[in-house]
Each structure stands twice: as structure tokens, then as C-alpha cells.
Amino acid sequence: MSVDFKGKEYRIKKKGGLLTLNLSWKEIMNISEIKGLESLNELQVLNLSYNSIFEIEGLETLKNLVELHLDSNRIVEIKGLEALKKLKFLNLAANSITEIEGLDTLTNLEKLHLESNNIEIIKGLDTLENLRTLRLEGNMIAKVESFQNKENLTHFLFDKNPLYDRIKRVFRGMTPQNLKEFIQKSNEEIEEEEKLITKTARYQYNTSTSSGCCNTCLVILCIIIVAITAIILFVLGLLDDVILGILENL
């Protein structure tokens, strides 16, 4: 089994027990340019990474795919994947995707890579109950719309996002598990907890500052008392000398 792209033949190979077609680094702009791809009904792994693909298209007949690699392309929208219900690994990293969508039917998905895109909101993932790995780092995420049914999620990367930076700044000591549980809350709950913790932190700061001021004042007072005592003793010493001098003259 093989396909043709720009007059060159590319054969399917068996790797790791899976029927695999590797078309990475081929300067592909349109998937439709790959002749014969639609007939590869038994194909299990398709690698189209490091090309110049703008649109996900022409994959509807590849219903036995378990891995699809479309990372490092120019894709702006997640679509055309509804029929690929056997997918377990989908790699869409390093594209220009702005929204998480079009994944509702991929309920067998276990690994999803969406890092290094332009995503602003976490949503569209609630049906992916079997998801174990989710990579969202390096996006523009500032809000959570929905993030439910993630009991199986064990590998969650979310750093280099505005929301992550905000959470880490306020909730120090956040572990990956805490982060997953925290993200599952609504945006309103996040804001409420942020306000509560910020208020508590301010109170603790003011208390410690007041306490520090009191301690400083006490130290200064002690220094003043010691200084006054020293002056008094010095003056008394002078008076003793004067009195003794007078008595000697008499």
C-alpha cells in the first residue's frame, strides 16, 4: 500500500506493530494533494508533522487511525476529525489554533498535544474521559470555561499561560495534582479563592508589619532609656567631683 505526492511514491511501513505512513517534512500544503490517501482504510498511524498544512481535510475514511501527528503546521481550526473515533493520540502542537473544538467524538483519546498554539480558553474537552496526557503549555489561556471528567488525567502540562502564571503567583506550592483539581473549578470559583487567599495574605502581611513596627519601637525605647541612664550617671559623676572639690577647699 502506498500514496503518491508530487510524483513520488511513499509506502506504508509497519512500525511497532502498527501500519504507519510517514509524510513529515514534505512541504505539503493541502492534504488533498496526497493521492491515494483516502483509500488507506487500514492505516493506523499517519505522520504529517513539519509541513505547511492550513486545513485538516480528507481524513474521513481513515477510521482505523490510532495516531495522528499534525504538529508544526499552520492549522488554525480543529475540524474534520469526527469520524476518527479510534484515535488514541492526537498531536496538534505548534500550530495557530485559537479554540479547542471538534473533539467531542474522540472519546478514546488518551494523549492530546495542543502546546504552542494561540488558545485562550479551556473548553471542549469534557467528553474526553479517557484522556491521560494533556499538553496545553505555551498558549494564551486566561480563562476556564469547562474542564470536567478528568479523573484519568495523570500528565497535565499547563505552564507558560497567563492563567497559570496568575495561579502560581497567588497559590504558591501548587502541585500538578492540585493544579488539575483547581482548573476543574469554574472561573468564578477561581476568582473567589484568589480573592480569599489574597485577602488572607494581606492580613498576614499587615499583622507581621504591625508586629515588626512594635518590636522596632520597643528596641528604640530601650536604647533611649539606656542612653538617658548613661547621661544621668555621667552627670551624677560630675556632681560628685564638684562636691568633693568644694569640700576639699573648705
C-alpha positions in Angstrom: 0.0 0.0 0.0 1.3 3.4 -0.9 0.4 7.0 -1.8 1.7 9.5 -4.3 2.8 13.1 -3.6 4.2 15.2 -6.4 5.1 12.2 -8.4 6.9 10.3 -5.7 5.7 7.1 -4.1 5.6 6.7 -0.3 4.9 3.2 1.1 3.2 2.2 4.3 5.6 0.5 6.8 4.9 -1.5 9.9 6.4 0.2 13.0 5.8 -1.1 16.5 3.2 -3.4 15.1 1.2 -0.6 13.6 0.7 0.3 9.9 2.4 3.6 9.5 2.7 6.3 6.9 5.3 9.0 7.5 5.0 12.1 5.3 6.7 14.6 7.7 9.0 17.3 6.2 7.5 17.0 2.7 6.3 20.7 2.2 2.7 19.6 2.0 0.2 22.5 2.0 -3.0 20.6 1.2 -3.8 17.0 2.4 -5.8 16.6 -0.8 -2.6 16.7 -2.8 -1.7 13.2 -1.3 -3.0 10.8 -4.0 -4.5 7.6 -2.7 -4.6 8.5 1.0 -8.4 8.2 1.1 -8.2 4.5 0.2 -5.9 3.5 3.1 -8.7 2.2 5.3 -6.3 0.1 7.4 -3.8 2.8 8.2 -3.2 3.2 11.9 -0.5 5.9 12.2 -0.3 9.0 10.0 2.5 11.5 10.4 2.1 14.8 8.7 4.2 16.9 11.0 6.5 19.7 9.9 4.7 20.6 6.8 2.7 23.8 5.8 -0.9 22.4 6.1 -3.5 25.0 6.7 -6.6 22.8 7.0 -7.5 19.4 8.3 -9.3 17.6 5.4 -9.7 14.3 3.6 -9.2 12.1 6.6 -12.8 10.9 7.0 -12.1 7.4 5.5 -9.1 6.6 7.8 -11.3 5.2 10.5 -8.7 2.9 11.9 -6.2 5.6 12.8 -5.0 5.4 16.4 -2.3 8.1 16.0 -2.4 11.3 14.0 0.5 13.7 14.0 -0.2 17.2 12.6 2.2 19.2 14.8 4.3 22.1 13.4 2.0 23.1 10.6 -0.2 26.2 10.0 -3.6 24.8 11.1 -5.9 27.4 12.6 -9.0 25.3 13.3 -9.6 21.8 14.7 -12.1 20.1 12.4 -12.5 17.1 10.1 -11.7 14.6 12.8 -15.2 13.5 13.8 -15.0 10.1 12.1 -11.7 9.1 13.6 -13.2 7.5 16.7 -10.4 5.1 17.3 -7.8 7.8 17.8 -5.7 7.5 21.0 -3.0 10.0 20.2 -3.6 13.4 18.5 -0.7 15.8 18.1 -1.6 19.3 17.1 1.2 21.2 18.8 2.9 24.2 17.3 0.1 25.4 15.0 -2.1 28.6 15.1 -5.1 27.1 16.7 -7.2 29.6 18.7 -10.0 27.4 20.0 -10.4 23.8 21.4 -13.3 22.3 19.4 -14.2 19.4 17.1 -13.1 16.7 19.6 -16.4 15.6 21.0 -16.5 12.2 19.2 -12.9 11.3 20.0 -13.8 9.5 23.3 -11.0 7.0 23.0 -8.3 9.7 23.0 -5.6 9.2 25.6 -3.0 11.7 24.6 -3.7 15.2 23.3 -0.9 17.7 22.5 -2.0 21.3 21.9 1.0 23.1 23.2 2.4 26.2 21.5 -0.8 27.4 19.9 -2.9 30.5 20.4 -5.7 29.0 22.6 -7.3 31.5 25.1 -10.0 29.4 26.9 -10.0 25.8 28.2 -13.2 24.1 26.9 -14.3 21.4 24.5 -12.6 18.6 26.5 -15.4 17.3 28.7 -16.2 14.2 26.6 -12.6 13.0 26.6 -12.9 10.9 29.8 -10.0 8.6 28.8 -7.5 11.4 28.5 -4.3 10.6 30.3 -1.9 13.2 28.9 -2.9 16.7 28.1 -0.3 19.4 27.0 -1.5 23.0 26.9 1.7 24.8 27.8 2.8 27.8 25.8 -0.7 29.1 24.8 -2.6 32.3 25.8 -5.1 30.7 28.2 -6.6 33.2 30.6 -9.9 31.5 31.4 -11.5 28.1 32.1 -15.0 27.6 30.6 -15.2 23.9 31.3 -12.8 21.1 32.4 -14.7 18.2 33.7 -14.4 14.3 33.7 -10.6 14.2 34.0 -10.2 11.5 36.6 -7.8 9.6 34.4 -5.6 12.6 33.6 -2.1 11.9 35.1 0.1 14.1 32.9 -1.1 17.7 32.6 1.3 20.4 31.4 -0.1 24.0 31.6 2.8 26.3 32.2 3.6 29.4 30.1 0.0 30.6 30.1 -1.4 33.8 31.7 -3.8 31.8 33.9 -1.0 29.5 35.1 1.2 32.4 36.0 -1.6 34.1 37.9 -2.4 30.9 39.8 1.3 30.2 40.7 1.7 33.8 41.8 -1.2 33.6 44.2 -1.3 29.9 45.2 2.4 29.1 45.9 3.3 25.5 46.3 0.8 24.3 43.8 1.4 20.7 42.7 0.4 19.2 39.3 -2.5 17.3 41.0 -3.6 20.5 42.8 -3.4 22.4 39.5 -5.6 19.8 37.7 -8.2 20.0 40.5 -8.1 23.7 40.6 -8.5 24.1 36.8 -11.7 22.0 37.0 -13.4 24.7 39.0 -15.4 27.4 37.4 -13.8 30.7 36.6 -16.0 32.3 39.3 -14.7 29.9 41.9 -11.1 30.6 40.9 -11.7 34.3 41.3 -13.3 33.8 44.7 -10.5 31.7 46.0 -8.0 34.1 44.6 -9.7 37.0 46.5 -9.8 35.0 49.7 -6.2 34.0 49.6 -5.1 37.5 48.6 -7.1 38.9 51.5 -5.6 36.5 53.9 -2.1 37.2 52.6 -2.6 40.9 53.0 -3.9 40.4 56.6 -0.9 38.3 57.5 1.4 40.9 55.9 -0.2 43.8 57.8 -0.1 41.8 61.1 3.6 41.0 60.6 4.3 44.6 59.6 2.5 45.9 62.7 4.3 43.4 64.9 7.6 44.4 63.3 6.9 48.1 64.0 6.0 47.4 67.6 9.3 45.4 68.0 11.2 48.2 66.4 9.6 50.9 68.7 10.4 48.7 71.7 14.1 48.5 70.7 14.3 52.2 70.1 12.7 52.9 73.5 15.2 50.6 75.2 18.1 52.4 73.5 16.7 55.8 74.6 16.3 54.6 78.2 19.9 53.2 78.3 21.2 56.5 76.8 19.3 58.6 79.3 20.5 56.4 82.2 24.1 56.8 80.9 23.7 60.6 80.8 22.3 60.7 84.3 25.1 58.6 85.6 27.6 60.8 83.8 26.1 64.0 85.3 26.0 62.5 88.8 29.6 61.6 88.4 30.4 65.2 87.6 28.4 66.4 90.5 30.3 64.1 92.8 33.6 65.5 91.6 32.4 69.1 92.1 31.1 68.4 95.6 34.3 66.7 96.6 36.3 69.7 95.2 34.2 72.2 97.2 34.6 70.1 100.4 38.4 69.9 99.9 38.6 73.7 99.6 36.7 74.2 102.8 
